[in-house]
Amino acid sequence: MDKNYPFKSFLSRNWWFLLIGFASALRQSEKDSVFGSVALDVLFGEAIILVIMFAYWFIRYGRKHAK
């Protein structure tokens, strides 16, 4: 697979991961807030999901672009 597959394209195909993360972070923050603010809890949850998605993309596709 020599196709160029940038992270932006990966996010556009897997946007529903972010939607699930947003919903779960919002639901959890209403029950028990970590930072004392719903907005900060949701941003933190989304940041974790983005890091995991980037790590997956980099391991699967990113190293192939460096060659």
C-alpha positions as CSV (number, residue, x, y, z in Angstrom):
1,M,0.0,0.0,0.0
2,D,1.9,3.0,-1.3
3,K,-1.1,5.4,-1.0
4,N,-0.7,8.7,0.7
5,Y,-3.0,8.6,3.7
6,P,-2.6,11.8,5.8
7,F,-4.0,12.2,9.3
8,K,-6.6,14.6,8.1
9,S,-8.1,12.0,5.8
10,F,-7.9,9.4,8.7
11,L,-10.0,11.8,10.9
12,S,-12.5,12.5,8.2
13,R,-13.2,8.7,7.9
14,N,-13.2,8.1,11.6
15,W,-15.1,11.1,12.9
16,W,-17.5,8.9,14.8
17,F,-14.8,8.0,17.3
18,L,-14.7,11.7,18.3
19,L,-18.5,11.7,18.5
20,I,-18.5,8.7,20.8
21,G,-15.8,10.2,22.9
22,F,-17.7,13.5,23.1
23,A,-20.8,11.8,24.2
24,S,-19.1,9.6,26.8
25,A,-17.0,12.5,28.2
26,L,-20.2,14.6,28.5
27,R,-22.1,11.9,30.2
28,Q,-19.3,11.1,32.6
29,S,-18.7,14.8,33.4
30,E,-22.3,15.3,34.4
31,K,-22.0,12.4,36.9
32,D,-18.6,13.2,38.4
33,S,-16.5,16.1,37.2
34,V,-12.7,15.8,37.2
35,F,-11.8,19.4,36.6
36,G,-14.9,21.1,38.0
37,S,-16.1,22.1,34.6
38,V,-18.0,20.2,32.0
39,A,-16.1,21.9,29.1
40,L,-12.7,21.1,30.5
41,D,-13.8,17.5,31.1
42,V,-15.0,17.1,27.5
43,L,-11.8,18.7,26.1
44,F,-9.7,16.4,28.2
45,G,-11.6,13.4,27.1
46,E,-11.4,14.4,23.4
47,A,-7.7,15.1,23.8
48,I,-7.1,11.6,25.0
49,I,-9.0,10.1,22.1
50,L,-7.1,12.3,19.6
51,V,-3.8,11.1,21.1
52,I,-4.8,7.5,20.8
53,M,-6.1,8.0,17.3
54,F,-2.9,9.7,16.2
55,A,-0.8,7.0,17.8
56,Y,-2.8,4.3,15.9
57,W,-2.5,6.3,12.6
58,F,1.2,6.9,13.1
59,I,1.9,3.2,13.8
60,R,-0.3,2.0,10.9
61,Y,0.3,4.6,8.2
62,G,2.6,7.4,9.4
63,R,5.8,5.4,9.4
64,K,5.2,4.4,5.8
65,H,5.2,8.0,4.7
66,A,8.7,8.5,6.3
67,K,10.3,5.9,4.0
